[in-house]
């Protein structure tokens, strides 16, 4: 199954290496509100935020895509489906 989410952030984070996509889920099934380990990456309702790897997000509109436009710049699909595997693999991070 998949969850519908709005993409709010894409890029590198301080909590883990590599690229991450921060999403706001439609339902309170997330792990944060976009604030992780003392840093605000995006804002959403409590327990609606989630960070997943880019391959865990699929754009709802097939004409949209996640792509790197330049060093550190990413074009975001406005809404995406998040796979359950991506949710399960999302890091457990304390909100400080």
N, C-alpha and C positions, 0 to 999 in steps of 0.2 A: 504494500500500500504506500501511498504518498500523501504528504501534507501540503496544503497550499500556504505559501508564504510570500511576503514582500521582501525583496532584496534591499538591504539598507547599507551594507558595507562590503567591500571586496579589497583584499590586499593583505599585507603582512601584519602580524600582531606581535605584541610583546610576550604573550603567554605560550606560544608555540611557533616553531619554524615553519616556513612555507607559506603558501597562499591559503586564505580562509575567506569564506563568504558568510557574512552576518545577516541573518534573516529574522523577520518578525512573523511568527506564525499566526494564523487566524485564531487558533484556540490556545489556551494556556498549557501547552505541552512542552514548552521550552525550558531552558536552564538558567536564564538570566533576563535582564532588561536592556542588554547592550553594554552594560558596565561590568567589566571583568578585571579582577586583580588590580583595582585602583585606577583603571583607565576607562573612559567612556568612548566606545567605538561607534555607537548609534543609540537612539532612544526608542523604546517601545514599552508596552505594558509589562508589568512584572510577569515572569514565567512564560513570556511569549518569544523571548530572544533565544537564538541558537546560532552557533558557529559550526559550519560544515565545510568540508573540502569542496572545491569547485565541481568535481565530478559527482557530488551528491545533490546537485541542483540541476533541474531541467527547466528551461524557459517554458512558460505556458504558451506563448506565441512562438510558433516555429520560425518566424522571421527574425526574432530576437535571438541574441546569443551573448554568452559571456566571452569577451575577448580582451586581450591586452592592447591598448591603443598606443602605448609608449611606456617608457620606464616609469613604473609606479602608477600608471593611469589605466583604469579599467572601465570599460563600458558595461553597464549592468542591465540585465533584463529587469523590468519593473516588478514582475511577479514570476514565481517559480514553483515548481513542485519539488519537495524535498523527500528523498527516499528514506524509508525506515532504516535502512542500513546506515545511511549518513547520520541519522539521529542517534542510533546506537553507538556510532563511532565518534560522536562529538565529545570533546574533552569535558570531564567533570571539573568545573572551575568554581572556586569559591567567589561569591560576590562580596567585595570589601567596601 
